[in-house]
Amino acid sequence: MFKEALAHVVDGTEGGLAGLLMDFQGVAVETYAKPGAGVDMDIVGAEFSVVIKSIQRAAESLDAGRAQEVAVSVDKMITVIRVLNSDYFVALALRPDGNIGKGRFLLRTAAPKLLAELE
């Protein structure tokens, strides 16, 4: 079920390259990548999990609530990360010219289904 949900997000997003469901310990639950995507989502997830935890701590210290979504745009890709709960997050990597709005929407709508399967 996880791979199908990730494939739906990646394939449904113009410019989508790969998707990942990971825990905050850096262990990938599932990944999906288009052929030739050239993105190692295990490494992306492991590196960004540290960043997300820092953002969550900052948001809490500011009394701003729980961090829900983070987008990181670099020269070669955009990574959108949606926090599912205190243990898991889902991420989408897309080309810099990809449709980030559609990717965000698909991650948001996939989140409840992923959470239900994780419980």
N, C-alpha and C positions, 0 to 999 in steps of 0.2 A: 504493500500500500504506500509506503514512504517513497519508493522510487517513482511510482506512478504520479504521486502528488508533485514531486520535484520536477518530473518531466513535463507535467501540465504547466507549471510556472515558467520553466525555461523555454519550452517550445511555444508557449503562448505569448511570450514577450519578444517583440522585435529587437533583435540584437542580443538575445539571451544566449549565454555560453554554457553555464553550468549552475548547479544548485547543490545545496548541502544541508543536512540536518545534523547538528552536532550538540554534544553536551558541553558545559562550561569547563570541563576538565580537559577538553581538547580531543575527545574521542568521537570520531564520526559514526553516526548511526547509519546514515545512508548518503550516497552521493549520486549525482546524475550529470553527465556532460555530453554535449553534442559531439559527434565525431570531429576530430581536428580542432577542438576548442582551445587546446593549448593552455588550459588552466588546471592546476593541481589544487582542487578545492580542499583537500585535507590540510595542506600547508596554509592556504588562505584562511580557513577556519581556525586553525590552531593559533595563527598570529593575531587574527582579529578578536579571538575570544579574550585575550589579555586586554585589548583596547576597550572592548565592551564592558568588561568588569570595571575598568577605571572610570568609564563614563557613568556606569551605574552608581559607583561610590560617590562621584562628584555630584550627581543629581540628588542622591540621598542627603549629602552634606549640605546642599543648598535648600533642602526641604522642598524640592521641585517635583517629587513623585518618582515613579518608576520609569526608567528609560525603556521605550518601546521599540524604537527604530533608529538605525544609524545608517547613513550612506557615506561611502568613501569613494571619492573620484580621483583617480590617478591617470597618468598619461595613457596607459594601455587598457584600462577597464574601469568600470564602476561596480562597486559591490554594495548591495543593499542587504542589511541584516535586520531581521525582525526577531525580537526576544519573545519566546513562547511562554516561558515561566522561569522560575529561579534556577532551573536545571538545563534548559535547552534553548537553542536558537536555530533559525533557518536563514540561509543566505542565498542570494542570487548574484552571479557575476554576469555582467553584460558588456558589450562593446561600448566605447565612449559615446557613440552616436545612437545607442540603443534607447528604447522607450522606457525610461525610468518610472514614469507615472504608471504605466501598465504593469510593470514589474512589481511596484509597491502594492498596487491593487491586488494582483494575484497572490502575493505573499500574505497580505492581510486576510484574504478570503480562504486561503489554504490553512492558515494558522489553527482555527478551531478543529478542523479535521485531523490535523497532525497531533494536536493535543489529545483528542479523544483516543487516538491509536496508542499514544504514549502511556495513557493511564491504565 
